[in-house]
């Protein structure tokens, strides 16, 4: 009797295990049949922000993987605030994970498209070089600092992209005008990394400073009582 009970219990366990494996196989096959996006597929997010061309401007900045790239804007010198820093990418664990998984994620704010932007979206740039971009809506006539990676073009018409690996710590600043869209590129010339800012409305390169903007230091004055 004990032997029959033991045999029956073993048979039940085998049938139960077979049923679990069969269900798991069906579930795994169903999940496999679903069309999953590749980790390195181009992803574009259009954020629902309100853009006022009378008081604001837009800029497009490029980044490469986990290479540190940021802009600094919205300075409040009267309140002694150094400005907001928006990091496109950095050296954190999340940036490293995205680079390892070859994830490129673009964020658009409705700026006009450009030839160099299409180059950045090509498979070679986004998958193998990890190039992506982010567009910002900023207050016009306010200083904007640029820091980090430089993404350039090989021709004056800016139709062919150029990856400038040695330029990862370039700096510059400029003041965007209301109603204008700017694309941030750069070049490597005379052993120097330089940002270039192009106005997409006029298709011209605008003058910029090769120094970061900082709030002016307040000068203290002392008056005598009779003054």
GUKOLLUM-18660 format. One record per residue (C-alpha): residue number from 1; x negated, y negated, z; residue in one letter. Coordinates in steps of 0.1 Angstrom, whole numbers, plus 2048, in hexadecimal, padded with zeros to 3 digits. Layout:
NUM X Y Z A $
...
This chain:
1 800 800 800 X $
2 7E4 7E8 809 X $
3 7D2 7F0 7E9 X $
4 7F2 7E9 7D5 X $
5 7F7 7C8 7E7 X $
6 7D3 7BE 7E1 X $
7 7D6 7C7 7BC X $
8 7F6 7B4 7B9 X $
9 7E7 795 7C9 X $
10 7C9 796 7B2 X $
11 7E0 799 794 X $
12 7F5 77C 7A0 X $
13 7D6 766 7A4 X $
14 7C9 76F 782 X $
15 7EB 766 772 X $
16 7ED 745 786 X $
17 7C9 73C 77B X $
18 7D2 744 757 X $
19 7F1 72E 758 X $
20 7DD 710 767 X $
21 7C2 713 74C X $
22 7DC 715 731 X $
23 7EE 6F6 73D X $
24 7CD 6E3 740 X $
25 7C3 6ED 71D X $
26 7E4 6E0 70F X $
27 7E0 6C0 723 X $
28 7BC 6BC 718 X $
29 7C6 6C2 6F3 X $
30 7E2 6A9 6F6 X $
31 7CB 68F 704 X $
32 7B1 696 6E9 X $
33 7CB 693 6CE X $
34 7D2 66F 6D9 X $
35 7BF 655 6C6 X $
36 7A6 646 6DE X $
37 793 626 6D6 X $
38 76D 62A 6D4 X $
39 75A 619 6F0 X $
40 748 603 6D7 X $
41 766 5F8 6C3 X $
42 76B 5D3 6BE X $
43 783 5C5 6D7 X $
44 791 5A2 6D4 X $
45 7A6 590 6EF X $
46 7B8 570 6E7 X $
47 7BF 560 708 X $
48 7E0 54D 70B X $
49 7D2 52B 714 X $
50 7DF 509 70A X $
51 7C7 4F4 6F5 X $
52 7CC 4CE 6F3 X $
53 7B6 4C0 6D7 X $
54 7BC 49D 6E4 X $
55 7A8 4A3 704 X $
56 797 4C4 6FF X $
57 77E 4D6 6E8 X $
58 775 4FB 6E2 X $
59 753 50C 6DF X $
60 748 52F 6D4 X $
61 72A 53E 6E6 X $
62 719 55F 6DD X $
63 70A 578 6F4 X $
64 6F6 599 6F3 X $
65 6FE 5B5 70A X $
66 6F3 5AF 72E X $
67 6DC 592 724 X $
68 6E3 575 73B X $
69 6F7 55A 729 X $
70 70C 53E 738 X $
71 71B 51B 733 X $
72 71F 501 74E X $
73 73A 4E7 74C X $
74 754 4D2 75F X $
75 73A 4BE 773 X $
76 748 4A9 790 X $
77 72B 493 798 X $
78 740 47C 7AF X $
79 749 49B 7C3 X $
80 726 4A7 7C2 X $
81 730 4C7 7B0 X $
82 716 4D5 797 X $
83 730 4E2 77E X $
84 740 504 778 X $
85 72B 520 76B X $
86 73C 538 753 X $
87 727 558 74D X $
88 72B 569 72C X $
89 715 586 738 X $
90 6FC 58C 753 X $
91 6E6 5A6 765 X $
92 702 5B5 77A X $
93 70D 5D9 77C X $
94 72B 5D3 766 X $
95 717 5C3 74B X $
96 6FE 5E0 74C X $
97 71A 5F9 749 X $
98 72A 5E7 72B X $
99 708 5E6 71A X $
100 702 60B 721 X $
101 725 613 713 X $
102 720 5FC 6F6 X $
103 73F 5E8 6FD X $
104 743 5C7 6EB X $
105 760 5B0 6F5 X $
106 768 590 6E4 X $
107 77E 575 6F2 X $
108 78F 55C 6DB X $
109 7A0 53B 6E1 X $
110 7AD 534 6BD X $
111 78E 524 6AF X $
112 789 524 689 X $
113 776 543 67D X $
114 753 541 66F X $
115 73D 556 659 X $
116 724 55C 675 X $
117 741 567 68C X $
118 74A 582 673 X $
119 725 58C 672 X $
120 726 590 698 X $
121 745 5A7 694 X $
122 733 5BE 67C X $
123 72C 5E1 688 X $
124 706 5DC 688 X $
125 708 5BE 69E X $
126 723 5C8 6B7 X $
127 71A 5ED 6BA X $
128 6F4 5EE 6B8 X $
129 6EB 5CA 6C3 X $
130 708 5C6 6DB X $
131 711 5A3 6CE X $
132 732 594 6D9 X $
133 740 571 6DE X $
134 756 55C 6F4 X $
135 769 53D 6ED X $
136 76F 522 707 X $
137 788 505 70A X $
138 776 4E8 71B X $
139 77E 4C4 724 X $
140 770 4AD 709 X $
141 756 492 70E X $
142 747 4A5 72B X $
143 724 4B4 72C X $
144 720 4D9 725 X $
145 701 4EC 72D X $
146 6F6 50B 719 X $
147 6DF 525 727 X $
148 6D2 547 71B X $
149 6D3 55B 6FB X $
150 6D0 54C 6D9 X $
151 6E2 55B 6BB X $
152 6D8 54C 699 X $
153 6DC 54C 674 X $
154 6C3 553 658 X $
155 6D1 53A 640 X $
156 6DC 516 640 X $
157 700 51F 637 X $
158 702 535 656 X $
159 70F 554 645 X $
160 6F4 56E 650 X $
161 6EE 574 675 X $
162 6CC 577 685 X $
163 6C5 587 6A7 X $
164 6A9 573 6B9 X $
165 69E 58B 6D4 X $
166 683 575 6E2 X $
167 69C 559 6EA X $
168 6AE 562 70A X $
169 6A9 543 720 X $
170 6AF 526 709 X $
171 6BF 506 718 X $
172 6D2 4E9 709 X $
173 6EF 4D1 711 X $
174 708 4BD 6FC X $
175 729 4AA 6FF X $
176 746 4B9 6EA X $
177 75F 4A2 6DA X $
178 784 4A5 6DD X $
179 795 4BA 6C2 X $
180 774 4C9 6B6 X $
181 769 4ED 6B5 X $
182 745 4F6 6BA X $
183 731 516 6B2 X $
184 711 51B 6C7 X $
185 6F4 52A 6B4 X $
186 6CF 526 6B6 X $
187 6AC 52B 6A7 X $
188 689 534 6AF X $
189 670 51A 6A2 X $
190 64D 510 6AC X $
191 64D 52A 6C7 X $
192 66C 51A 6D7 X $
193 68F 526 6DB X $
194 6A9 50B 6D2 X $
195 6CE 50A 6D3 X $
196 6E1 4FD 6B6 X $
197 705 4EF 6B8 X $
198 71A 4EE 699 X $
199 73B 4DA 696 X $
200 753 4F1 683 X $
201 769 4D3 67B X $
202 74E 4C1 667 X $
203 737 4DF 661 X $
204 71A 4CB 66E X $
205 6FF 4D1 688 X $
206 702 4B8 6A4 X $
207 6E6 4A9 6B9 X $
208 6E2 4B9 6DB X $
209 6CA 4B5 6F8 X $
210 6B0 4D0 6FF X $
211 6B4 4CA 724 X $
212 6CF 4D5 73C X $
213 6E7 4BA 749 X $
214 6E5 4B2 76E X $
215 6F9 499 782 X $
216 6E5 479 788 X $
217 6D7 474 7AA X $
218 6E8 459 7BE X $
219 6D1 43C 7C7 X $
220 6D5 42E 7EA X $
221 6D4 408 7EF X $
222 6D1 3F5 810 X $
223 6DE 3D3 814 X $
224 6D7 3BA 82F X $
225 6F3 3AC 844 X $
226 6F3 38A 833 X $
227 6F6 399 810 X $
